[in-house]
């Protein structure tokens, strides 16, 4: 899996999480507004039930998206672990090489 693919997945996950967060905030606002309004007749009650069913479906869809985000972020974490290990090994190897080169230079100058 290339780093570009991982970055694309991470960007998609971040964008989707922002969209889901805004949708949940809007959903909470709608639910609060609906609860504060008393139903005036049976027609309104049926409309309210339809809206509640629609909101439940929206919540189910958002839950599915959040589950997909969770799995994408977990996959990103699993994919980044070997890269972090390789980077650490490369860094310490380069640092050791620089120290050995300085020691060799010091010995060459003293000789």
Order of alpha helices (4+ residues) and beta strands (2+ residues): alpha-alpha
